[in-house]
Amino acid sequence: MNENRFIGYEYHDVTVKRGMASLYADCYENFGWRLESTASPVGKPDSMVLKFKRDRKIFNKAELTRLQRSFNACFSDILSLESSKYTKASIVAYVVGILGTAFMAGSVFAITAGKLLPCILLALPAFIGWILPYFLYRGIVRKQTAAVSPAIEQKYDELYDICEKASGLLRVSDLPDSEF
């Protein structure tokens, strides 16, 4: 008798970074979504498309949707905090590398003008400007990671609290596992 019951589904596709796909799939189950399939988007080798579905008549749908928006905002904050570790380091490394290149250009112009001493004096900071960015980048990333890690952990705790609230709103009887 229960086998002929119609269930209308709603579908949701999410594109996430590959490293975060498992976390995203696990957490979305708390909002009533079931992972249906995954795909690789064209032109984004570091991303995945997760395809979800859930019963349209799920209990507490409005509150689950509100919590899902909070989850998405928190997840977005985590991603921006993660990328902030590398942004400042990249900018500093690029600027120092460009300055090194400018010194090398001056050195080349000096040698073409037949002036050896200015060529040598400009070549030294040029080589330093080409070698130093690597070490600057690593040091700044290390410092930024130490500074941002507590905020990221706090966001993960917030994320898990949201998932726990959403899980409490779901009724297990409203989600027939045999239908997925």
DOFI-943511 format. One record per residue: residue number from 0; x, z, y of N, C-alpha, C in turn. Coordinates in Angstrom, 2 decimals, padded with zeros to 5 digits. Example, Ala and Ser with C-alpha at 12.3 -4.5 7.8 and 13.67 -1.06 7.14 Angstrom:
+------+---------+---------+---------+---------+---------+---------+---------+---------+---------+
! lovo !    n.xx !    n.zz !    n.yy !   ca.xx !   ca.zz !   ca.yy !    c.xx !    c.zz !    c.yy !
+------+---------+---------+---------+---------+---------+---------+---------+---------+---------+
!    0 !  013.19 !  007.80 ! -005.69 !  012.30 !  007.80 ! -004.50 !  013.20 !  007.80 ! -003.30 !
!    1 !  012.85 !  007.08 ! -002.25 !  013.67 !  007.14 ! -001.06 !  012.90 !  007.87 !  000.03 !
+------+---------+---------+---------+---------+---------+---------+---------+---------+---------+
! end
This chain:
+------+---------+---------+---------+---------+---------+---------+---------+---------+---------+
! lovo !    n.xx !    n.zz !    n.yy !   ca.xx !   ca.zz !   ca.yy !    c.xx !    c.zz !    c.yy !
+------+---------+---------+---------+---------+---------+---------+---------+---------+---------+
!    0 !  000.83 !  000.00 ! -001.18 !  000.00 !  000.00 !  000.00 !  000.88 !  000.00 !  001.25 !
!    1 !  001.94 !  000.75 !  001.25 !  002.85 !  000.83 !  002.39 !  003.74 ! -000.40 !  002.50 !
!    2 !  003.85 ! -001.18 !  001.40 !  004.74 ! -002.33 !  001.39 !  004.27 ! -003.45 !  002.31 !
!    3 !  002.98 ! -003.55 !  002.58 !  002.43 ! -004.63 !  003.40 !  002.31 ! -004.24 !  004.87 !
!    4 !  002.79 ! -003.10 !  005.24 !  002.70 ! -002.63 !  006.62 !  003.60 ! -003.47 !  007.52 !
!    5 !  003.04 ! -003.99 !  008.59 !  003.80 ! -004.82 !  009.53 !  004.62 ! -003.92 !  010.46 !
!    6 !  005.86 ! -004.31 !  010.67 !  006.72 ! -003.60 !  011.61 !  007.28 ! -004.63 !  012.58 !
!    7 !  006.99 ! -004.44 !  013.85 !  007.55 ! -005.30 !  014.88 !  008.87 ! -004.71 !  015.34 !
!    8 !  009.86 ! -005.56 !  015.46 !  011.18 ! -005.09 !  015.85 !  011.53 ! -005.58 !  017.24 !
!    9 !  012.37 ! -004.82 !  017.91 !  013.00 ! -005.30 !  019.13 !  014.48 ! -005.43 !  018.81 !
!   10 !  015.12 ! -006.38 !  019.49 !  016.51 ! -006.70 !  019.20 !  017.36 ! -006.49 !  020.44 !
!   11 !  018.60 ! -006.12 !  020.19 !  019.51 ! -005.84 !  021.30 !  020.92 ! -006.25 !  020.88 !
!   12 !  021.55 ! -007.09 !  021.69 !  022.93 ! -007.52 !  021.44 !  023.84 ! -006.85 !  022.46 !
!   13 !  024.96 ! -006.34 !  022.00 !  025.92 ! -005.66 !  022.87 !  027.31 ! -006.22 !  022.60 !
!   14 !  028.01 ! -006.56 !  023.67 !  029.39 ! -007.01 !  023.55 !  030.31 ! -005.86 !  023.93 !
!   15 !  031.17 ! -005.48 !  023.01 !  032.09 ! -004.36 !  023.23 !  033.50 ! -004.76 !  022.79 !
!   16 !  034.47 ! -003.99 !  023.23 !  035.85 ! -004.20 !  022.78 !  035.94 ! -003.84 !  021.30 !
!   17 !  036.77 ! -004.57 !  020.59 !  036.90 ! -004.37 !  019.14 !  037.22 ! -002.93 !  018.76 !
!   18 !  038.08 ! -002.29 !  019.51 !  038.48 ! -000.92 !  019.20 !  037.36 !  000.09 !  019.36 !
!   19 !  036.35 ! -000.26 !  020.13 !  035.24 !  000.67 !  020.38 !  033.98 !  000.30 !  019.60 !
!   20 !  034.02 ! -000.76 !  018.81 !  032.83 ! -001.25 !  018.12 !  032.28 ! -000.22 !  017.13 !
!   21 !  033.13 !  000.44 !  016.37 !  032.66 !  001.42 !  015.39 !  031.97 !  002.59 !  016.07 !
!   22 !  032.58 !  003.08 !  017.13 !  031.99 !  004.19 !  017.89 !  030.63 !  003.78 !  018.44 !
!   23 !  030.57 !  002.61 !  019.00 !  029.32 !  002.12 !  019.59 !  028.24 !  001.98 !  018.53 !
!   24 !  028.57 !  001.41 !  017.40 !  027.60 !  001.23 !  016.31 !  027.12 !  002.57 !  015.79 !
!   25 !  028.02 !  003.51 !  015.60 !  027.64 !  004.83 !  015.11 !  026.73 !  005.56 !  016.10 !
!   26 !  027.07 !  005.48 !  017.37 !  026.29 !  006.20 !  018.37 !  024.92 !  005.56 !  018.60 !
!   27 !  024.83 !  004.25 !  018.51 !  023.55 !  003.57 !  018.75 !  022.51 !  003.92 !  017.69 !
!   28 !  022.93 !  004.33 !  016.52 !  021.98 !  004.75 !  015.49 !  021.16 !  005.94 !  015.96 !
!   29 !  021.73 !  006.75 !  016.83 !  021.03 !  007.93 !  017.34 !  019.88 !  007.57 !  018.28 !
!   30 !  019.84 !  006.33 !  018.73 !  018.77 !  005.87 !  019.60 !  017.74 !  005.04 !  018.83 !
!   31 !  017.84 !  005.06 !  017.51 !  016.89 !  004.35 !  016.67 !  017.31 !  002.94 !  016.30 !
!   32 !  018.47 !  002.50 !  016.75 !  018.95 !  001.15 !  016.46 !  019.66 !  001.12 !  015.13 !
!   33 !  019.52 !  000.03 !  014.43 !  020.26 ! -000.20 !  013.19 !  021.10 ! -001.45 !  013.38 !
!   34 !  022.35 ! -001.37 !  012.98 !  023.25 ! -002.51 !  013.10 !  022.82 ! -003.58 !  012.11 !
!   35 !  022.52 ! -004.77 !  012.64 !  022.07 ! -005.86 !  011.79 !  023.22 ! -006.78 !  011.41 !
!   36 !  024.08 ! -007.11 !  012.40 !  025.23 ! -007.97 !  012.12 !  026.22 ! -007.89 !  013.27 !
!   37 !  027.37 ! -008.47 !  013.05 !  028.39 ! -008.55 !  014.08 !  028.86 ! -010.00 !  014.20 !
!   38 !  029.40 ! -010.32 !  015.36 !  029.92 ! -011.66 !  015.58 !  031.08 ! -011.58 !  016.57 !
!   39 !  031.89 ! -012.61 !  016.59 !  032.97 ! -012.70 !  017.57 !  032.56 ! -013.67 !  018.66 !
!   40 !  032.53 ! -013.21 !  019.91 !  032.14 ! -014.12 !  020.99 !  033.24 ! -015.16 !  021.25 !
!   41 !  032.81 ! -016.34 !  021.62 !  033.76 ! -017.42 !  021.91 !  034.51 ! -017.10 !  023.19 !
!   42 !  035.81 ! -017.20 !  023.16 !  036.63 ! -016.98 !  024.35 !  036.99 ! -015.54 !  024.62 !
!   43 !  036.57 ! -014.62 !  023.76 !  036.90 ! -013.20 !  023.95 !  037.43 ! -012.64 !  022.62 !
!   44 !  038.69 ! -012.86 !  022.32 !  039.22 ! -012.43 !  021.03 !  039.30 ! -010.91 !  020.87 !
!   45 !  039.29 ! -010.16 !  021.96 !  039.38 ! -008.71 !  021.88 !  038.01 ! -008.03 !  021.89 !
!   46 !  036.94 ! -008.81 !  021.77 !  035.57 ! -008.27 !  021.83 !  034.79 ! -008.62 !  020.58 !
!   47 !  033.67 ! -007.91 !  020.42 !  032.74 ! -008.16 !  019.32 !  031.33 ! -008.09 !  019.87 !
!   48 !  030.43 ! -008.86 !  019.28 !  029.01 ! -008.76 !  019.60 !  028.36 ! -007.99 !  018.46 !
!   49 !  027.72 ! -006.89 !  018.79 !  026.99 ! -006.09 !  017.81 !  025.51 ! -006.40 !  017.99 !
!   50 !  024.83 ! -006.76 !  016.91 !  023.42 ! -007.10 !  016.96 !  022.63 ! -005.98 !  016.30 !
!   51 !  021.74 ! -005.38 !  017.09 !  020.95 ! -004.24 !  016.63 !  019.47 ! -004.60 !  016.59 !
!   52 !  018.71 ! -003.82 !  015.79 !  017.27 ! -003.92 !  015.82 !  016.68 ! -002.53 !  015.59 !
!   53 !  015.43 ! -002.35 !  016.10 !  014.72 ! -001.11 !  015.86 !  013.23 ! -001.37 !  015.95 !
!   54 !  012.47 ! -000.44 !  015.42 !  011.01 ! -000.51 !  015.43 !  010.52 ! -000.45 !  016.87 !
!   55 !  009.61 ! -001.37 !  017.24 !  009.09 ! -001.40 !  018.60 !  008.24 ! -000.17 !  018.91 !
!   56 !  007.65 !  000.42 !  017.88 !  006.75 !  001.56 !  018.09 !  007.43 !  002.88 !  017.75 !
!   57 !  008.69 !  002.95 !  018.06 !  009.46 !  004.16 !  017.77 !  008.94 !  005.32 !  018.62 !
!   58 !  008.95 !  006.49 !  018.06 !  008.49 !  007.69 !  018.75 !  009.49 !  008.06 !  019.85 !
!   59 !  009.01 !  008.53 !  020.99 !  009.86 !  008.93 !  022.13 !  010.70 !  007.78 !  022.69 !
!   60 !  010.16 !  006.59 !  022.70 !  010.91 !  005.41 !  023.11 !  011.39 !  005.50 !  024.56 !
!   61 !  010.55 !  005.99 !  025.46 !  010.94 !  006.08 !  026.87 !  012.12 !  007.02 !  027.07 !
!   62 !  012.06 !  008.17 !  026.42 !  013.15 !  009.14 !  026.56 !  014.42 !  008.62 !  025.87 !
!   63 !  014.25 !  007.97 !  024.75 !  015.42 !  007.39 !  024.06 !  016.06 !  006.30 !  024.92 !
!   64 !  015.25 !  005.51 !  025.60 !  015.78 !  004.47 !  026.48 !  016.53 !  005.08 !  027.65 !
!   65 !  016.00 !  006.17 !  028.20 !  016.68 !  006.86 !  029.30 !  018.02 !  007.41 !  028.83 !
!   66 !  018.03 !  008.03 !  027.66 !  019.28 !  008.57 !  027.11 !  020.26 !  007.44 !  026.77 !
!   67 !  019.74 !  006.30 !  026.33 !  020.59 !  005.16 !  026.03 !  021.26 !  004.64 !  027.29 !
!   68 !  020.54 !  004.64 !  028.40 !  021.15 !  004.23 !  029.68 !  022.26 !  005.21 !  030.07 !
!   69 !  022.01 !  006.49 !  029.87 !  023.06 !  007.49 !  030.15 !  024.26 !  007.28 !  029.26 !
!   70 !  024.00 !  006.98 !  027.99 !  025.09 !  006.68 !  027.05 !  025.90 !  005.49 !  027.54 !
!   71 !  025.22 !  004.42 !  027.92 !  025.92 !  003.21 !  028.38 !  026.75 !  003.49 !  029.63 !
!   72 !  026.21 !  004.29 !  030.55 !  026.97 !  004.64 !  031.76 !  028.20 !  005.47 !  031.40 !
!   73 !  028.05 !  006.41 !  030.50 !  029.16 !  007.26 !  030.08 !  030.21 !  006.42 !  029.35 !
!   74 !  029.76 !  005.52 !  028.52 !  030.68 !  004.64 !  027.79 !  031.45 !  003.75 !  028.76 !
!   75 !  030.76 !  003.27 !  029.77 !  031.40 !  002.45 !  030.81 !  032.45 !  003.27 !  031.57 !
!   76 !  032.14 !  004.53 !  031.85 !  033.11 !  005.41 !  032.52 !  034.36 !  005.60 !  031.66 !
!   77 !  034.17 !  005.75 !  030.36 !  035.31 !  005.91 !  029.45 !  036.19 !  004.67 !  029.49 !
!   78 !  035.57 !  003.50 !  029.45 !  036.35 !  002.26 !  029.48 !  037.11 !  002.10 !  030.79 !
!   79 !  036.47 !  002.46 !  031.91 !  037.18 !  002.34 !  033.19 !  038.30 !  003.37 !  033.30 !
!   80 !  038.11 !  004.56 !  032.76 !  039.20 !  005.55 !  032.75 !  040.36 !  005.07 !  031.88 !
!   81 !  040.02 !  004.47 !  030.75 !  041.07 !  003.94 !  029.86 !  041.86 !  002.85 !  030.57 !
!   82 !  041.18 !  001.95 !  031.26 !  041.90 !  000.87 !  031.93 !  042.67 !  001.36 !  033.16 !
!   83 !  042.23 !  002.47 !  033.75 !  042.93 !  003.01 !  034.92 !  044.34 !  003.48 !  034.58 !
!   84 !  044.57 !  003.77 !  033.30 !  045.91 !  004.19 !  032.88 !  046.92 !  003.07 !  033.09 !
!   85 !  046.47 !  001.84 !  033.00 !  047.38 !  000.70 !  033.04 !  047.38 ! -000.04 !  034.37 !
!   86 !  046.34 !  000.12 !  035.17 !  046.21 ! -000.64 !  036.41 !  047.32 ! -000.32 !  037.40 !
!   87 !  047.50 !  000.95 !  037.72 !  048.52 !  001.34 !  038.69 !  049.92 !  000.95 !  038.20 !
!   88 !  050.16 !  001.17 !  036.91 !  051.46 !  000.83 !  036.35 !  051.73 ! -000.67 !  036.45 !
!   89 !  050.72 ! -001.48 !  036.20 !  050.89 ! -002.93 !  036.29 !  051.17 ! -003.36 !  037.72 !
!   90 !  050.45 ! -002.80 !  038.65 !  050.64 ! -003.18 !  040.06 !  052.07 ! -002.85 !  040.51 !
!   91 !  052.53 ! -001.65 !  040.21 !  053.88 ! -001.25 !  040.61 !  054.92 ! -002.15 !  039.94 !
!   92 !  054.76 ! -002.42 !  038.66 !  055.72 ! -003.26 !  037.94 !  055.75 ! -004.68 !  038.51 !
!   93 !  054.59 ! -005.23 !  038.82 !  054.55 ! -006.59 !  039.39 !  055.20 ! -006.64 !  040.77 !
!   94 !  054.93 ! -005.65 !  041.60 !  055.51 ! -005.63 !  042.95 !  057.03 ! -005.54 !  042.89 !
!   95 !  057.53 ! -004.65 !  042.04 !  058.99 ! -004.51 !  041.91 !  059.59 ! -005.80 !  041.34 !
!   96 !  058.94 ! -006.42 !  040.39 !  059.43 ! -007.67 !  039.83 !  059.45 ! -008.80 !  040.86 !
!   97 !  058.42 ! -008.84 !  041.69 !  058.37 ! -009.87 !  042.75 !  059.47 ! -009.62 !  043.78 !
!   98 !  059.70 ! -008.35 !  044.12 !  060.79 ! -008.05 !  045.05 !  062.14 ! -008.45 !  044.46 !
!   99 !  062.32 ! -008.21 !  043.17 !  063.55 ! -008.63 !  042.50 !  063.71 ! -010.14 !  042.55 !
!  100 !  062.61 ! -010.85 !  042.38 !  062.65 ! -012.31 !  042.45 !  062.98 ! -012.78 !  043.86 !
!  101 !  062.46 ! -012.08 !  044.87 !  062.77 ! -012.43 !  046.26 !  064.27 ! -012.24 !  046.54 !
!  102 !  064.83 ! -011.15 !  046.03 !  066.27 ! -010.95 !  046.19 !  067.05 ! -012.04 !  045.47 !
!  103 !  066.59 ! -012.45 !  044.31 !  067.28 ! -013.52 !  043.58 !  067.19 ! -014.84 !  044.35 !
!  104 !  066.06 ! -015.09 !  044.98 !  065.94 ! -016.30 !  045.80 !  066.93 ! -016.25 !  046.95 !
!  105 !  067.06 ! -015.09 !  047.59 !  068.06 ! -014.92 !  048.66 !  069.46 ! -015.14 !  048.14 !
!  106 !  069.72 ! -014.66 !  046.93 !  071.04 ! -014.84 !  046.33 !  071.33 ! -016.32 !  046.08 !
!  107 !  070.33 ! -017.04 !  045.61 !  070.50 ! -018.47 !  045.36 !  070.75 ! -019.21 !  046.67 !
!  108 !  069.99 ! -018.85 !  047.69 !  070.20 ! -019.50 !  049.00 !  071.59 ! -019.18 !  049.55 !
!  109 !  072.06 ! -017.96 !  049.31 !  073.39 ! -017.59 !  049.79 !  074.48 ! -018.37 !  049.07 !
!  110 !  074.35 ! -018.56 !  047.78 !  075.39 ! -019.29 !  047.05 !  075.35 ! -020.78 !  047.39 !
!  111 !  074.16 ! -021.32 !  047.65 !  074.10 ! -022.74 !  048.06 !  074.67 ! -022.95 !  049.46 !
!  112 !  074.68 ! -021.86 !  050.26 !  075.29 ! -021.93 !  051.59 !  076.79 ! -021.67 !  051.51 !
!  113 !  077.29 ! -021.37 !  050.32 !  078.72 ! -021.16 !  050.13 !  079.18 ! -019.76 !  050.48 !
!  114 !  078.31 ! -018.80 !  050.49 !  078.66 ! -017.41 !  050.82 !  078.57 ! -016.57 !  049.55 !
!  115 !  079.71 ! -016.23 !  049.00 !  079.78 ! -015.52 !  047.73 !  079.41 ! -014.05 !  047.85 !
!  116 !  079.91 ! -013.35 !  048.86 !  079.64 ! -011.92 !  048.99 !  078.14 ! -011.64 !  049.18 !
!  117 !  077.43 ! -012.32 !  050.09 !  075.98 ! -012.08 !  050.18 !  075.25 ! -012.43 !  048.89 !
!  118 !  075.74 ! -013.44 !  048.18 !  075.13 ! -013.81 !  046.90 !  075.20 ! -012.65 !  045.91 !
!  119 !  076.37 ! -012.03 !  045.81 !  076.57 ! -010.90 !  044.88 !  075.75 ! -009.70 !  045.34 !
!  120 !  075.75 ! -009.44 !  046.64 !  075.00 ! -008.29 !  047.17 !  073.49 ! -008.45 !  046.96 !
!  121 !  073.00 ! -009.66 !  047.01 !  071.57 ! -009.89 !  046.79 !  071.23 ! -009.98 !  045.30 !
!  122 !  072.18 ! -010.39 !  044.48 !  071.92 ! -010.52 !  043.04 !  071.78 ! -009.16 !  042.36 !
!  123 !  072.52 ! -008.15 !  042.83 !  072.44 ! -006.82 !  042.20 !  071.03 ! -006.22 !  042.28 !
!  124 !  070.41 ! -006.14 !  043.48 !  069.04 ! -005.63 !  043.50 !  068.05 ! -006.56 !  042.78 !
!  125 !  068.39 ! -007.85 !  042.71 !  067.51 ! -008.78 !  042.00 !  067.46 ! -008.43 !  040.52 !
!  126 !  068.61 ! -008.21 !  039.91 !  068.64 ! -007.86 !  038.50 !  067.99 ! -006.50 !  038.26 !
!  127 !  068.24 ! -005.57 !  039.17 !  067.58 ! -004.26 !  039.06 !  066.07 ! -004.43 !  039.17 !
!  128 !  065.62 ! -005.30 !  040.07 !  064.19 ! -005.57 !  040.23 !  063.56 ! -006.27 !  039.05 !
!  129 !  064.37 ! -006.88 !  038.21 !  063.84 ! -007.50 !  037.00 !  063.87 ! -006.56 !  035.80 !
!  130 !  064.78 ! -005.62 !  035.80 !  064.90 ! -004.68 !  034.67 !  064.03 ! -003.44 !  034.88 !
!  131 !  063.99 ! -002.95 !  036.08 !  063.29 ! -001.71 !  036.39 !  061.78 ! -001.71 !  036.10 !
!  132 !  061.05 ! -002.80 !  036.27 !  059.60 ! -002.76 !  036.04 !  059.19 ! -002.26 !  034.66 !
!  133 !  059.95 ! -002.60 !  033.65 !  059.62 ! -002.12 !  032.30 !  059.61 ! -000.60 !  032.25 !
!  134 !  060.64 !  000.01 !  032.77 !  060.75 !  001.47 !  032.73 !  059.72 !  002.13 !  033.66 !
!  135 !  059.51 !  001.52 !  034.82 !  058.48 !  002.03 !  035.72 !  057.11 !  002.00 !  035.07 !
!  136 !  056.80 !  000.88 !  034.44 !  055.51 !  000.72 !  033.77 !  055.29 !  001.80 !  032.72 !
!  137 !  056.27 !  001.98 !  031.86 !  056.13 !  002.99 !  030.80 !  055.99 !  004.39 !  031.36 !
!  138 !  056.77 !  004.73 !  032.39 !  056.69 !  006.06 !  032.98 !  055.36 !  006.32 !  033.66 !
!  139 !  054.88 !  005.34 !  034.40 !  053.60 !  005.52 !  035.10 !  052.45 !  005.59 !  034.10 !
!  140 !  052.48 !  004.77 !  033.05 !  051.43 !  004.85 !  032.02 !  051.43 !  006.22 !  031.37 !
!  141 !  052.61 !  006.75 !  031.09 !  052.71 !  008.08 !  030.48 !  052.09 !  009.14 !  031.39 !
!  142 !  052.41 !  009.08 !  032.69 !  051.87 !  010.06 !  033.65 !  050.37 !  009.90 !  033.82 !
!  143 !  049.91 !  008.66 !  033.93 !  048.48 !  008.40 !  034.10 !  047.70 !  008.84 !  032.85 !
!  144 !  048.27 !  008.62 !  031.68 !  047.61 !  009.04 !  030.44 !  047.45 !  010.55 !  030.42 !
!  145 !  048.49 !  011.26 !  030.81 !  048.41 !  012.73 !  030.85 !  047.37 !  013.20 !  031.88 !
!  146 !  047.27 !  012.48 !  033.00 !  046.33 !  012.88 !  034.05 !  044.89 !  012.54 !  033.69 !
!  147 !  044.67 !  011.43 !  033.01 !  043.32 !  010.94 !  032.75 !  042.75 !  011.45 !  031.43 !
!  148 !  043.59 !  011.84 !  030.50 !  043.12 !  012.26 !  029.17 !  042.08 !  013.38 !  029.20 !
!  149 !  042.23 !  014.42 !  030.02 !  041.18 !  015.44 !  030.04 !  039.82 !  014.89 !  030.50 !
!  150 !  039.83 !  013.99 !  031.46 !  038.57 !  013.39 !  031.93 !  037.95 !  012.52 !  030.84 !
!  151 !  038.78 !  011.81 !  030.09 !  038.27 !  010.99 !  029.00 !  037.66 !  011.87 !  027.92 !
!  152 !  038.34 !  012.95 !  027.58 !  037.80 !  013.88 !  026.57 !  036.47 !  014.48 !  027.02 !
!  153 !  036.38 !  014.81 !  028.30 !  035.13 !  015.35 !  028.85 !  034.00 !  014.32 !  028.73 !
!  154 !  034.31 !  013.05 !  029.00 !  033.32 !  011.99 !  028.88 !  032.90 !  011.79 !  027.42 !
!  155 !  033.85 !  011.90 !  026.48 !  033.49 !  011.80 !  025.07 !  032.56 !  012.95 !  024.68 !
!  156 !  032.83 !  014.16 !  025.17 !  031.94 !  015.29 !  024.89 !  030.55 !  015.03 !  025.44 !
!  157 !  030.49 !  014.49 !  026.65 !  029.21 !  014.15 !  027.26 !  028.50 !  013.08 !  026.43 !
!  158 !  029.24 !  012.12 !  025.95 !  028.70 !  011.04 !  025.12 !  028.08 !  011.61 !  023.85 !
!  159 !  028.80 !  012.52 !  023.19 !  028.29 !  013.10 !  021.96 !  027.09 !  014.00 !  022.21 !
!  160 !  027.04 !  014.68 !  023.36 !  025.87 !  015.48 !  023.71 !  024.64 !  014.60 !  023.88 !
!  161 !  024.82 !  013.46 !  024.52 !  023.71 !  012.52 !  024.71 !  023.21 !  012.03 !  023.35 !
!  162 !  024.15 !  011.70 !  022.47 !  023.77 !  011.22 !  021.13 !  023.07 !  012.31 !  020.34 !
!  163 !  023.50 !  013.55 !  020.52 !  022.86 !  014.66 !  019.82 !  021.43 !  014.85 !  020.31 !
!  164 !  021.20 !  014.75 !  021.61 !  019.85 !  014.85 !  022.17 !  018.97 !  013.72 !  021.64 !
!  165 !  019.52 !  012.51 !  021.63 !  018.75 !  011.36 !  021.16 !  018.42 !  011.49 !  019.68 !
!  166 !  019.37 !  011.96 !  018.91 !  019.14 !  012.16 !  017.49 !  018.04 !  013.18 !  017.24 !
!  167 !  017.99 !  014.22 !  018.08 !  016.95 !  015.23 !  017.96 !  015.57 !  014.67 !  018.28 !
!  168 !  015.50 !  013.64 !  019.10 !  014.21 !  013.04 !  019.46 !  013.67 !  012.10 !  018.38 !
!  169 !  014.56 !  011.58 !  017.58 !  014.13 !  010.66 !  016.54 !  013.42 !  011.40 !  015.42 !
!  170 !  012.40 !  010.79 !  014.94 !  011.76 !  011.32 !  013.74 !  012.21 !  010.46 !  012.59 !
!  171 !  012.74 !  011.09 !  011.58 !  013.25 !  010.35 !  010.43 !  012.12 !  009.57 !  009.76 !
!  172 !  010.91 !  010.11 !  009.77 !  009.79 !  009.42 !  009.13 !  009.39 !  008.15 !  009.86 !
!  173 !  009.76 !  008.01 !  011.13 !  009.41 !  006.81 !  011.89 !  010.38 !  005.67 !  011.65 !
!  174 !  011.48 !  005.94 !  010.98 !  012.48 !  004.91 !  010.73 !  012.60 !  004.64 !  009.22 !
!  175 !  011.80 !  003.75 !  008.71 !  011.90 !  003.48 !  007.27 !  013.19 !  002.74 !  006.95 !
!  176 !  014.05 !  003.39 !  006.18 !  015.34 !  002.79 !  005.84 !  015.19 !  001.56 !  004.95 !
!  177 !  014.12 !  001.52 !  004.16 !  013.95 !  000.40 !  003.26 !  013.65 ! -000.90 !  003.99 !
!  178 !  013.24 ! -000.82 !  005.24 !  012.89 ! -002.01 !  006.00 !  014.13 ! -002.69 !  006.58 !
!  179 !  015.25 ! -002.01 !  006.64 !  016.45 ! -002.58 !  007.24 !  017.26 ! -003.13 !  006.15 !
+------+---------+---------+---------+---------+---------+---------+---------+---------+---------+
! end
